[in-house]
Amino acid sequence: MRPAIRNALEHSAELTRSNRLVDAMSVGEAAINQATEDEQPEIKQWLAEHVGDFTGQDG
């Protein structure tokens, strides 16, 4: 996955934890829409592994 997409997903997680859900969805959706078909599985894996980044909870 390109660094810009990873950064956008990380920023989306930060926004989510700050209760800025509309902004978080906008940033995350834009990143996912820019991803190539080859990047989609890696994004799905990253999201599955980083659920706690969005919720602020471990595991």
N, C-alpha and C positions, 0 to 999 in steps of 0.2 A: 504494500500500500504506500502510496506517495506520502511524504512527510506532511504536505499541506492538508491532506485528508485526515491524517492522524491528529494533527494539531486542531483541526476543526472539531473532530469528535471529542477531544479532550476539553476544548472550550465549551462545547455543548454540555458536557458533564458538569463543568464548573457553573454554568448558567442554571442548570437544573438544580444543583445543590443550593443555589441562591434564590430559588423559587421564581426564576425568570423563565418559566416554561415555554412561553410563546417564542421568545428569543432562542432558547435552546433547541426547540423543534426546527426553527427556521435555519439555524446554523447546521444542525445535524442533517436535515433533509437536503440542503444544498450540497453538502459534502458527499452524501450518498449518491445524489443525482449526477455528480461530476465523476464518480468512479467508473472505471471501465468494468466490463463484464468479468475480466480476470481478477479484479480487485474485490468484487462482491463477496466471495467466500471468506477472504481475509478480514473484511469489515465485519461480517457476521461473527466470525471467531473472536475478533477483538471485542465486540460488544458483549458477547457471552462471557468473556473473561473479565470484563470491566464493569459489570453490573453495579458493584459497590461504589465505583466512581460516580455513578449517577444518583445512588441512594444515600451515599455517605455512610453506609454500613459495610462491615467486613463480611466477606463470604456470601 
